[in-house]
């Protein structure tokens, strides 16, 4: 494998300038969720030029695509690319680096191994920031038969895996009865008062939630006029849990709180899920360990996450609970910085961003080669996933 890894490093080095050009092109023209038409066209075109068979509009998503190479007889590796940007902030999450690294890894594996026994999928996954393209791809069966789903994420920490929580949104509406607050106040049933009481109740609930669980809400409908008791009021709540099971327990608790408030206030509560669910990220120790070893050769050392620190949620969680997956963070800024800021967007187009992108591309490609050529690696990766699933981790 040492000789193969060396060939991969040469492949990345030969493509370094072009990969950086692709990254900067994405950075200069940021496109938001489900609008990444230029990005998808650019990345798919790069794959086609180097011999990948590309399917566009995968799973009915116009800006999703899959490039395929290999004989299909053997393990299957998926290299994931994200390329959506943030409103007003552009690539302040560094998705331009994720896309270029995934592209580079896919091209390097094909260049170093040729038509290896097995399959390499270069998967374009839109709308990570809003909507979760990976959720749709999972539901469409794209990851059926995949033995490893590999990607990296730039950040302010260099951690071997990502502590990402499960998340969901629910809408709570209270139905009351309208009335004039001075003319006939006893006839009114204040839906807004019920919603405010729910916020107070959830504030108390929040103080006893376990680590990783969280509720945050906003008022989306508070009535129409100050001289009318609102007959309807509505809030939207974002819920997170350290695990998918913890998230579902929290959903049930919030529903119970809403029903209790409705009973106490004489209103009727309506609780509905909004959109899909992001599941928690289940790191595959076998694959993330290999990635960390390869990245270390490039001079970047990863550590374990700080206990109790969570980095939000992502649709990679839905992939990781079904197939062996990795999502390491590699710093392009100091820990006192933060993503989703103009400073992070600048770093994603700077010298450190370039260095990290190329190192990650190399480590992803070497890890993919390990899965494809070392028969024990996919076996151990699947055993790891099954053990964590059995333990509820």
N, C-alpha and C positions, 0 to 999 in steps of 0.2 A: 504493500500500500504506500510505502514511502515514495516510490518512484511515481506512482499515480498522483499522489498529492503534489509532488514537485511539478508534474505536468500541468495540474490545475493552476498552480501559482503562476506558471508561465502564461497560461491562457488569460488569466485575469490581468496580468501585467501588460500583455499585448493589447488588451481592450480598455485599459484604464482611462485613456483620454476620451474615448467614445462614450464609455459609461458615464463619465463626469459631464460630458456634453448633454447626454440624455437627462441626467439629473437636473442640470441647470435649465434645460428647456422646460421641464415640468415646473420648476420653481418660478420661472418667468411668467408662465401662463397658468396660474392656479385655477382649478375648476372644482366646483363644489359637488356634493353627493349626487350621483346619477346624471351629472352633466359633464363627465370627464371624457368627452368625445375625442379631443385632441390627444390626451394622454393615452387612451386606449389605442388609438390609431398609431401613434408613435411606437409604443411598446410592441404591439402585435406585428408591426412592420419590421422591427428589428429581429424578431423571432423568425419571421418568414424568410428574411434574407439569409438566415443561417441554417435553413433546412427544416425548421419546425413546421408541422402541419397545424394551422391555426383555425380554430372555430371562434367566430365572433358572435356576440349576442347570446352568450351561454345562459341557459335557464331563463330566457326571456328578458334578461337585463341587457339593454343596448350597449352599455359600457363595460360589460364583462367579457372575458375571452379566455380561451385555453389553448396553449401551444403544446403539441405532443411530439415526442421523439422516442425511439427505442423499439425493441422487437415485441414488447408486451409479455414475453415469457420470463417472468421473474418478479422481483419486488417492484413496487411503484412508489416513486417519490414525487411529492407536489411542492414546488417552490412558489411561495405566495408573494404577490405584489399588491400593495396599496398605493393609491395615487390621488385620492380626493383631498381637497384643501378645505380650510376653515373660512367662514364668512369674515371678511375684513382683514383677516390675519394671514391669508395665503397658506404656505406650507410651514405653519408654526408648530406642526407636529412632526415634521420631517418625513412626510410620506414620499417625497421625491427621492429621498435616500433609500427608503424601503423598496421602491419600484426599481431603482437602478441596481441595487444589490441583488434582488431576486432575478432580474434580467441577466446580470453578469454571471450569477451562479448557474443558471440554466444553460447559458451559452458555453461556459467553461466546462461543464460536465459533458456536454455533447462534443465539444472540441477535444477534450482529453480522452474520452472513452469511446467516441464514435457510437455506432448502433449497439450499445451494450444490451445484454439480455436483461430485460426489465423495461420499465417505462419512466420517463421524466415528464411531468406536467408543469408547465409554466402558467400559473393561474392568475389572471387579472381579476382582482376582487374590489369592486367599487363600493363607495358609500360607507366606509368604516365609521366615519365621524357621525353619520346620521342615516340610519336605516338598516345598516348591516347587510351588505351584499353577501357576506359569507354565510349568513343564516339561510338566505335563499338558495345558495349553491349547495349547502348541506341538504336542505329539504329536497332539492332536485336530484340528489344521489351522486353528485360529482365526486365526493370523497369515498364512495363505496369502492373497496379494493385498494385504497391508498394505504401504504405502510408507514409513511412519514410525511407530515406536513411541516415545512420549514420556513421560517421567516425571522427577521430581527426587527427591532424598533430602536431608533435613536432616542436618547433621553438625557437626563442629568445624573443618572447613576449607571454604573456598569455592573449589572446583576445578571446572573446566569439564567434566571427565569423571572417571569412577571407575576407578581401578586395581584391578579385581576379578579374583581368580584363579579358575581352574578347580578343582573339588574333587570328591572322591568318598570313600566309606567302603568299607573291605574288612574282612571277618572272617577271621581266621586261626585255625584249630583244629589242635591237634596230638593225634594218637592214639598212645598208648603202651600200657603193660601194668601193671596194678595189682599191688602186692606190699606185704608188710609190711616196713618199712625195717630192722628188726632180725632178724626171723625168717627171711626169704628175700630179702635185698636184691638178690642177683644176678639174680633172676628178673624184677625190675621194670624197666620202661622209663619214665623220668620225663618225662611230657608237660609238666609245669610247668617243669622244667629247660630243655626245648627252647624254651618260650615266653619264658623269661627270656633265653635266649641270643639269640633273635630281637630282643628289645628292645636288647640290647647291640650286636648287629650293625647295627641300624637307627641307633643312636647314632653309630656310625662312618660309616655311609652319609650321615647328615645333615650331616656336616662338609664334604662335597664336593658337596652339591647346589647347583645354580645359584640365583640370586636369584629369589624367588617360589615356590620349591619347598620343601615342608615335610612332615614326617611326625610325627604325634602319636598315641600309643596309650594304651589302658587295658586292664587285665585284667578280663575279664567272667566268666571261670570259671577258678579256680585250684585246683580239687580240693574234696574234701568233708571230709577229716579229716587231722590232722597225722600220724597213725600209719599212713597208707596212701599209698604212692607213687601220685600221680595218673595215672590211665590216660587222662585227657582234660584239656586246658587250652585256653583260648581268649582271644584278644585282639581288640579292635575298634580299627581304625586309621583316622584321618582324614588324607587326603592332599591336598595342594594343589600346583598348578603354575601358573606365570605364564601359560601357554597350555594349551589343551586337549591339544595334542600332548605338551607337557612332562608333563602329568598322566598321560597314558597310558604314557609312558616310565617314570615313577615307579612306577606300578602294576606294570609288568613287573619292575622292579628289586626291589620288595618281594616279589613272588611268587618270584623267583629266590632271594632271601635266605631265604625260608621253606623252599623246597625244599632249599637247601644245608644249613640247620640240621637239617632232618629227616634228610638223608643222614648227617650227622655224629653225630646222637644216636640213630639207629635208630628214630625215630618216623615217622609218616606225616602230612604236612601237607595241610590242606584249606583252600584260599583261595577265598572267594566275595565277590562284590560285594554291597553292602547298599544298597538304595534306588537312586534315580536319580543322574545325574551333573549337576553344575552346570558349564557351560562358561564359559570366561573371557569377560569383557566386551570387546566389540569396538566401541569408540566410533566414531560417525560424525562426522567432523570438520565436514562441511557443516552438519549439523543442530545440533551442539553449538555451533558458531560463531554460528549465528543465535540460539540461546537466550541465549548470553552477551551478544550485542549488545542483545537486548531486556531482559535483566535489568539491564544497565548503565544503561539509561534509568530504571530504578527506583532507582538509586543503589547497586546491589550489583555489585561487580566480581569476576569470577572469574579465577583464575590457573591455570596448569598444575600438575598434581600434582608433589609432590617425587619425584624419581627414586629408585627402589628402595623406596618406601613402598607397601605394599599394604593394602587396606581389607577384607580377607576375601573372601567369595564370595556370589553371589546368583543366583537363578534368572533375573534379567534377562539374564544371559550367554547362556542358551539362546535367548532372543529375538534378541539382538544379532548372533548368528552367522548368522541367517537373513534378517532384514530390517534396514534402517537404523534405528538406535536411539540414544537418549541416556539418560544417568543421571548428571547433574551433582550435585555435593554443594554445599549452601549452608549456611553456618555459622549455628547458633543459639546457639552457645557459643564461648568462646575456645579456641584450639588446645591449651591445657593441660588442657582437660576431656576427657571421653570419653563416647561413647554407651554404651548398656547399663548405665547408672548411674542412681540415683535423681535426681541433679542434672539429667541430660539429660531425664528424664521430666518434671521440673518445668519445664524450659525449653520443652518441646513444648507447654505450656499457658500460656506467658508472653507478654509483649509482643513480644519478638524473634521468637518462633515465629509469632505472628500476622503480623508484618510480612513475614517471609520467605515464609510460605505464600501471602499475597496477591500478592507480587512474583513468585513462581514460577508461580502460576496465570496471571498476566498474560503472562509470558514463554512459557509453554507454549502458551497460546492463540494468541499472535502467531506462534510458530513453526509451529503447525498451520495457520494461515491462509497462511503462506508456502508450505507444501507444497501446499495445496489450490489456490492461485490463481496461483502462479508456476511455470509449466511446467518451467523449467530446474532448479528445486530438487529435485524427486524424481529427475530424471535424474542430477544431480550426486551426490545421496545414494547412489543405487544404484551409480554408478561408483566412489565411494569405498569402499563395502562390498566390491565385487568386487576392487578393487585390494588391499585389506588381506587378503582371503581368499587371494588368489594369493600374497601375500608371507608367509602364515602368521602374520599379526599378529592 
